[in-house]
Amino acid sequence: MKAFTYQRVKTPAEAATSAQQHTNAKFIAGGTNLLDLMKLEIETPAHLIDVNGLELDKIEATADGGLRIGALVRNTDLAADARIRRDYGVLSRALVAGASGQLRNQATTAGNLLQRTRCPYFYDTNQPCNKRLPGSGCAALDGFSRQHAVVGTSQACIATHPSDMAVAMRLLDAVIETVSPDGRERKIPIAEFYRAPGNTPHLETVLTPGELIVAVSLPAPLGGTHIYRKVRDRASYAFALVSVAAIIQPDKSGRVALGGVAHQPWRLAEADNALIQGAQAVSDRLFATAQPTAENEFKIILAQRTLASVLAEARG
Amino acid sequence: MSSQHLTTPVPSMVPISFKVNGVQQQLNVDTRTTLLDALREHLHLTGTKKGCDHGQCGACTVMVNGRRINACLTLAVMQQDAEITTIEGLGNPDELHPLQAAFIKHDGYQCGYCTPGQICSSMAVLEEIKAGIPSHVTHDLVSAPNVTADEIRERMSGNICRCGAYSNILAAIEEYAEGLES
């Protein structure tokens, strides 16, 4: 690990100012992903700003009937919150489908959204990777790509976003609240938060340097049946091959988002609109632009069957 | 390559204090020191084990402020004023914790390397079920989860046993949990 200086901050403004004053600074909260990557020298910050003292660990009701989740709410606490379990079951289910109990106790809401990919070529510093070292190439394109993305990819990167929580957040149309070093606050709908890989897969979100996530807001509850179905190589503690987050209403309308298939949680309005027609129609729309490799084309069939299973469960 | 890349940054040393097994500790550590290395290399509490050092195996599981975490994935400097419990804080060879005794009775290990992490994790698993925290196998999200074999297996999935003593680990945890209920 490269040496770095370390600082604890007490307010979001202090955090943002510190990020502006130090070159190559990073915020650290749970640290479960960042420290892992620092050990491998994939991340090499010169200055760490510990934001754990910011008191952003509350879940509060909003005026429009939704919930505002502080950026530092731990994954365990979010999954266990009575309001989340009752009104946003898909989020609770997605959270407990991810990682291990130990990791969920440390990992935060904001950090989970910002997880880096688990592409093995991103992790292997001997391999080319446009996400780790822009312009160096992509070893996954002609490599072992069974775990990789099948849709929304580019010739520069076929990595997936690893988070389960983010898939449920995308389904729920969560809004990400931030503060910037210049004091500016903004609210970013999650649909606009992640970037397509394009030629710049190292730029994963629309956050600007020093911009700090302070909360994630959920709109009022949608009702319906909430399901998160994760398909993976082990029964527990593994990343998704395919995951399906769904909220289905009694009239069979609803919404669906997929994990494990793209560079970001994958949801399309035309697929939601096709829900009444069944899994095949939804899948056709979600994967209309898919460009799978020979090793991961099975994910499209797996996703379609998982969708069918989820819709059958929702019908009861 | 620019000369900047060849320069190794100077290590940054930071004072830190926290409680380990009820004893106040003060250390001066390189900011890079993980909690795991602080426990093992600075405080010589070698019960907590380093398996993968990447949060994948659970051998370094300790309790921090009452919750189990991977000690390898947090920095010592992030634990200012924390209350940490390691396997040494649970019991010792002369006064075994009942869960340690249950692991011995049921042969819940072969090589024993993962055992301190398994035991710290099991303690926390039973607390988490008691606190009503749901898991991936909890059927009903709005009701309290129960202590069942499925719940224990799922919640222990962050602790790998390379020898494969899982069925005996489960038996040890179940016996200890029954003792708590009766």
Chai-1 contact restraints between the chains, C-beta under 6 A:
chainA,res_idxA,chainB,res_idxB,connection_type,confidence,min_distance_angstrom,max_distance_angstrom,comment,restraint_id
A,M1,B,R32,contact,1.0,0.0,6.0,A-B,restraint_1
A,K2,B,P9,contact,1.0,0.0,6.0,A-B,restraint_2
A,A3,B,P9,contact,1.0,0.0,6.0,A-B,restraint_3
A,A3,B,P11,contact,1.0,0.0,6.0,A-B,restraint_4
A,A3,B,S12,contact,1.0,0.0,6.0,A-B,restraint_5
A,F4,B,T31,contact,1.0,0.0,6.0,A-B,restraint_6
A,T5,B,S12,contact,1.0,0.0,6.0,A-B,restraint_7
A,Y6,B,V14,contact,1.0,0.0,6.0,A-B,restraint_8
A,Y6,B,T31,contact,1.0,0.0,6.0,A-B,restraint_9
A,Y6,B,V77,contact,1.0,0.0,6.0,A-B,restraint_10
A,G31,B,T74,contact,1.0,0.0,6.0,A-B,restraint_11
A,T32,B,G55,contact,1.0,0.0,6.0,A-B,restraint_12
A,T32,B,L73,contact,1.0,0.0,6.0,A-B,restraint_13
A,L35,B,L73,contact,1.0,0.0,6.0,A-B,restraint_14
A,D36,B,H54,contact,1.0,0.0,6.0,A-B,restraint_15
A,D50,B,M78,contact,1.0,0.0,6.0,A-B,restraint_16
A,A80,B,I133,contact,1.0,0.0,6.0,A-B,restraint_17
A,R85,B,L141,contact,1.0,0.0,6.0,A-B,restraint_18
A,R85,B,V142,contact,1.0,0.0,6.0,A-B,restraint_19
A,R86,B,V142,contact,1.0,0.0,6.0,A-B,restraint_20
A,G89,B,L141,contact,1.0,0.0,6.0,A-B,restraint_21
A,S92,B,L141,contact,1.0,0.0,6.0,A-B,restraint_22
A,V96,B,P134,contact,1.0,0.0,6.0,A-B,restraint_23
A,V96,B,S135,contact,1.0,0.0,6.0,A-B,restraint_24
A,V96,B,H136,contact,1.0,0.0,6.0,A-B,restraint_25
A,A97,B,H136,contact,1.0,0.0,6.0,A-B,restraint_26
A,S100,B,S157,contact,1.0,0.0,6.0,A-B,restraint_27
A,S100,B,G158,contact,1.0,0.0,6.0,A-B,restraint_28
A,G101,B,R155,contact,1.0,0.0,6.0,A-B,restraint_29
A,G101,B,G158,contact,1.0,0.0,6.0,A-B,restraint_30
A,Q102,B,T61,contact,1.0,0.0,6.0,A-B,restraint_31
A,Q102,B,R68,contact,1.0,0.0,6.0,A-B,restraint_32
A,Q102,B,I69,contact,1.0,0.0,6.0,A-B,restraint_33
A,Q102,B,N70,contact,1.0,0.0,6.0,A-B,restraint_34
A,Q102,B,G158,contact,1.0,0.0,6.0,A-B,restraint_35
A,N105,B,R67,contact,1.0,0.0,6.0,A-B,restraint_36
A,N105,B,I69,contact,1.0,0.0,6.0,A-B,restraint_37
A,Q106,B,I69,contact,1.0,0.0,6.0,A-B,restraint_38
A,S236,B,E154,contact,1.0,0.0,6.0,A-B,restraint_39
A,S236,B,S157,contact,1.0,0.0,6.0,A-B,restraint_40
A,Y237,B,S157,contact,1.0,0.0,6.0,A-B,restraint_41
A,Y237,B,G158,contact,1.0,0.0,6.0,A-B,restraint_42
